[in-house]
Amino acid sequence: MTIATVTASAHVQTANASKYLQQLCKHWEHNLQVEFTPENGTVIFPRDARGADHPGDAVVTFNAVEDGLDVRIDASSEAQLAGLKDAVARHVDRFAFREGALAYDWR
């Protein structure tokens, strides 16, 4: 069950948005509910992931656009949101290591 109460979104400038979106989704589909195409991806992080006890599941949505990767996180708590912002940035940066650290304009 998803109970989104807090949301953050970011636009990450990169010429490899589709590549990173697919890598992220393939990485997380081993133990999370994931759906994706080369242009869009959705990952559901369960409320109790890694021993957490959040009010509800979180949904992370990725969209590959012409000049980068749009990321949206719908979370059930501020703590869940903060953790997912960090996890998404760390994972994207890991796949984008050739580009160096990317900028995340979370809003």
Secondary structure, DSSP 8 states (H G I E B T S, - for coil): -B---EEEEEEEE-TTHHHHHHHHHHHHTTTSEEEE-SSEEEEEE-TTGGG---SSBEEEEEEEETTEEEEEEEESSHHHHHHHHHHHHHHHHHHTTTT-S------
